[in-house]
Amino acid sequence: MAKARTVYVCTECGYESLKWNGKCAGCGAWNSLEESTPAPAVKSAPGARAAVDLSDRILELSQVDMESEVRYRTGMGELDRVLGGGLVKGELVLLGGEPGIGKSTLLLQICQYLGQNHSVLYVSGEESARQIKLRAQRLGVDTESLYLLTVNDAEAICDTICSTEPDVVIIDSIQTMSLSQISSSPGSLTQVRECTNLFMHTAKRQEIPIFIVGHVNKDGAIAGPKVMEHIVDAVLYFEGERHLSYRILRAVKNRFGSTNEIGVFEMIDKGLREVENPSQMLLAGRPHGVSGTCVACVMEGSRPILAEVQALATKSGFSSPRRMSTGVDFGRMAIIMAVLEKRLGMFFGTLDVYLNIVGGFRLDEPAGDLPVALALSSCLLDKPIDEKLIAFGEIGLGGEVRSVTHLIQRVREAERMGFETCIVPKQSLQTIDPSQYNMRIIGVSSLKQAVSVIA
């Protein structure tokens, strides 16, 4: 009997190598090659394949029927927002996140709402039916349209889906599924890829939406081959600190909606609760009369969210001062500090500087530059910023404050949250009428002007 050939497959790009290397020759990633046993190829005689004519299956775009309902509401507005309005028929959704973050809890909770009008098949390869029942009782899930299946055979699961035709299917998790004709163990690259491909064909053929739970590796990426994320229609990440109760659901890929929307949840004793006002959550517990804090407004899709920026600059006890940032890109923080030193004469050379966004939130867009700069200036000058002041704007290397998008939505959210003063780029004032708002709107064209407002 011939010995099975072993290859090493890159988890990032799928490149195959006959021997292990520290660096992938295909994409250049380090330590990404994992051992795999490929399935034997089926050989056929040349010219043995008969021609197949599929001309009768070709459809014009106008012939595709769109009259029937194409989306399912999940009962959670935050999840529907991230999905783009609901779950599309035949959609394959991959949900990933850290262990214990709440992936299985979220999917089991939506079964309560979906079970009112639809049948749901919950397939688990990690828990027994009794364990799922105990968790469902704790979460208050008692719908009669929820059916449980505890097997690991992917082919048997797909056959069951085709025969029973449920409206929604949940697979928990893809790393526990396997195909009998593949010799590698469950969770291997080949098993995960082929099982995902099988579920994809089943979802498209039967027009049944399928949720797939995926584990993550030590780097935070979904475990398995990168091609798995290309197969599915949507990739959702559940983020959050283990010691904090708030969770953020973010779409990395979505064929039927925007990837800029986020959903915010709070983990309580009875499962996940939607947070409809994230700004209030992120601003809760703000310190009073303390320097180094400023409120920013960033856009997550169509939703404006207010977040608190905290900065601390203190005398360093090391020969090389420390620089740390949480929630803000480290390189961006370094640029803002350099602009403050060059254009405003603020010296950070011998100081330890720490920057933090409260609540585990991230400031990814340029509009967060101005509040970061004001927080750093406030800490260095030791002058507290007014609690009712908010700022947003992009900072250039020349110290200028550049315009930002969605100014009207940002100002309205700040007004709704009770802020009285708003510092905005002067160029952006051309798009709004300040007299329409019950707050003082200050337009600045340079960072020096913005700092003079708080000083």
LINPETA-V226922 format. One record per backbone hydrogen bond with DSSP energy under -1.0 kcal/mol. CO is the residue of the C=O (numbers start at 1). NH is the residue of the N-H. If there is no record, write none. Layout:
BEGIN
CO:NH + CO:NH
END
This chain:
BEGIN
7:36 + 8:17 + 9:34 + 10:14 + 11:226 + 15:10 + 17:8 + 22:31 + 24:28 + 29:24 + 32:11 + 34:9 + 36:7 + 45:48 + 54:57 + 55:58 + 60:63 + 61:64 + 70:89 + 72:87 + 76:80 + 77:81 + 78:82 + 79:83 + 80:85 + 87:72 + 88:91 + 91:210 + 92:233 + 92:234 + 93:212 + 94:236 + 95:214 + 96:238 + 98:101 + 102:106 + 103:107 + 104:108 + 105:109 + 106:110 + 109:112 + 110:114 + 111:115 + 113:116 + 114:117 + 114:118 + 119:167 + 119:168 + 120:147 + 121:170 + 122:149 + 123:172 + 128:132 + 129:133 + 130:134 + 131:135 + 132:136 + 133:137 + 134:138 + 135:139 + 136:141 + 145:120 + 147:122 + 149:124 + 152:178 + 153:157 + 154:158 + 155:159 + 156:160 + 157:161 + 158:162 + 159:163 + 160:164 + 161:165 + 168:121 + 169:211 + 170:123 + 171:213 + 172:125 + 173:176 + 178:154 + 179:182 + 185:188 + 188:192 + 189:193 + 190:194 + 191:195 + 192:196 + 193:197 + 194:198 + 195:199 + 196:200 + 197:201 + 198:202 + 199:203 + 200:204 + 201:205 + 202:206 + 203:207 + 203:208 + 209:169 + 210:93 + 211:171 + 212:95 + 213:174 + 215:223 + 217:220 + 221:217 + 225:228 + 226:229 + 227:231 + 228:232 + 233:255 + 234:94 + 235:252 + 235:253 + 236:96 + 237:250 + 239:248 + 241:244 + 245:267 + 247:265 + 248:239 + 249:263 + 250:237 + 253:235 + 263:249 + 264:275 + 265:247 + 266:273 + 268:271 + 271:268 + 273:266 + 277:281 + 278:282 + 279:283 + 283:286 + 292:311 + 294:309 + 295:391 + 296:307 + 298:305 + 300:303 + 303:300 + 305:298 + 307:296 + 308:358 + 309:294 + 310:356 + 312:354 + 314:352 + 322:353 + 324:355 + 326:357 + 327:363 + 329:333 + 330:334 + 331:335 + 332:336 + 333:337 + 334:338 + 335:339 + 336:340 + 337:341 + 338:342 + 339:343 + 340:344 + 340:346 + 348:351 + 350:316 + 352:314 + 353:324 + 354:312 + 355:326 + 356:310 + 357:360 + 365:368 + 366:369 + 367:393 + 368:372 + 369:373 + 370:374 + 371:375 + 372:376 + 373:377 + 374:378 + 375:379 + 376:380 + 377:381 + 378:383 + 386:389 + 388:420 + 388:421 + 390:423 + 393:370 + 394:402 + 396:399 + 399:447 + 400:396 + 402:394 + 406:410 + 407:411 + 408:412 + 409:413 + 410:414 + 411:415 + 412:416 + 413:417 + 414:419 + 415:418 + 420:440 + 421:390 + 422:442 + 423:392 + 424:444 + 427:430 + 428:431 + 433:436 + 434:437 + 437:439 + 440:422 + 442:424 + 444:426 + 445:401 + 446:450 + 447:451 + 448:452 + 451:455
END
